Amino acid sequence: MKRVQKELSLADVAGWGSACVTFGLIQGALYLQAYWSQFGLDPFQFVAVGELALTGLAGIGMVLGLMLITLLLGGWVEGKLTGINTARNRFAWLAPALVFTGLGAIIWWASAWVLLIGMLLTVGCLLVVTLSPVVPGVVKESPWLAYIVAMLVYVSIASHWLGSERARTIIDGNGKHLATVIIETETLRDLNLVGRLGDTYALWDPARKTTVLVPAGDVRKLETARKQSAATSRVR
């Protein structure tokens, strides 16, 4: 099927830009909701949804950008493969096989099985949309269908997984920094700074496996220091 080239007007650019920003804000909210929920907190109870989404987008924006580049690169590879002449068609399967094998190896190495499940769900949703008799033929034949399904399903799962993994790093004691908080009544040491929600600091106490909430107005001094490795401690 030959794709029709269409020039984008200023209104089209503005519309697509608004849609992309809105999508990014939604992903940022999913990312931070997954992050804070690991500590037993609901961020929407502390911060407005718009502010939370903007903060999450700042934290996950680079990852979303890399995902978008990957999707566009996949479209370029698809165009190259469909342009292979008949004599070389028997080698056309080689590139997708290498791509999926490499992606599976990366997921196995990173233990990111949630992303593999996201891939399978994305493919399943794409098949459901393609085979469903209710979906209009214009939607099924759209060249943007695969991109839209991937962004709605796979990217949302990846955003939630990234937030959860970042929180698990702190909970498992693999954080790189320790915080000391001095308040009016006592000094809190050897804590992990989780973040700030509105006017409240959240800290993780690894000894008690507890989230400690400290109002920002009660904090007289907050210090963070890089955690000493075991080798460094032995040398000292």
Secondary structure as the mmCIF struct_conf table of DSSP 4:
data_model
#
loop_
_struct_conf.conf_type_id
_struct_conf.id
_struct_conf.beg_label_comp_id
_struct_conf.beg_label_asym_id
_struct_conf.beg_label_seq_id
_struct_conf.end_label_comp_id
_struct_conf.end_label_asym_id
_struct_conf.end_label_seq_id
HELX_LH_PP_P HELX_LH_PP_P1 LYS A 2 GLN A 5
HELX_LH_PP_P HELX_LH_PP_P2 GLU A 7 SER A 9
HELX_RH_AL_P HELX_RH_AL_P1 LEU A 10 SER A 37
TURN_TY1_P TURN_TY1_P1 GLN A 38 GLY A 40
HELX_RH_3T_P HELX_RH_3T_P1 PRO A 43 GLN A 45
TURN_TY1_P TURN_TY1_P2 PHE A 46 PHE A 46
BEND BEND1 VAL A 47 VAL A 47
HELX_RH_AL_P HELX_RH_AL_P2 VAL A 49 THR A 82
TURN_TY1_P TURN_TY1_P3 GLY A 83 GLY A 83
HELX_RH_3T_P HELX_RH_3T_P2 THR A 86 PHE A 91
TURN_TY1_P TURN_TY1_P4 ALA A 92 TRP A 93
HELX_RH_AL_P HELX_RH_AL_P3 LEU A 94 ALA A 110
TURN_TY1_P TURN_TY1_P5 SER A 111 SER A 111
HELX_RH_AL_P HELX_RH_AL_P4 TRP A 113 LEU A 131
BEND BEND2 PRO A 133 VAL A 135
HELX_RH_AL_P HELX_RH_AL_P5 GLY A 137 LYS A 140
TURN_TY1_P TURN_TY1_P6 GLU A 141 GLU A 141
TURN_TY1_P TURN_TY1_P7 PRO A 143 TRP A 144
HELX_RH_AL_P HELX_RH_AL_P6 LEU A 145 VAL A 149
HELX_RH_PI_P HELX_RH_PI_P1 ALA A 150 TYR A 154
HELX_RH_AL_P HELX_RH_AL_P7 VAL A 155 ILE A 171
TURN_TY1_P TURN_TY1_P8 ASP A 172 GLY A 173
BEND BEND3 LYS A 176 LYS A 176
STRN STRN1 HIS A 177 ILE A 183
BEND BEND4 GLU A 184 THR A 185
STRN STRN2 THR A 187 LEU A 197
TURN_TY1_P TURN_TY1_P9 GLY A 198 ASP A 199
STRN STRN3 THR A 200 ASP A 205
TURN_TY1_P TURN_TY1_P10 PRO A 206 LYS A 209
STRN STRN4 THR A 210 PRO A 215
HELX_RH_3T_P HELX_RH_3T_P3 ALA A 216 ASP A 218
STRN STRN5 VAL A 219 ARG A 226
HELX_LH_PP_P HELX_LH_PP_P3 LYS A 227 SER A 229
HELX_RH_AL_P HELX_RH_AL_P8 ALA A 230 VAL A 235
#
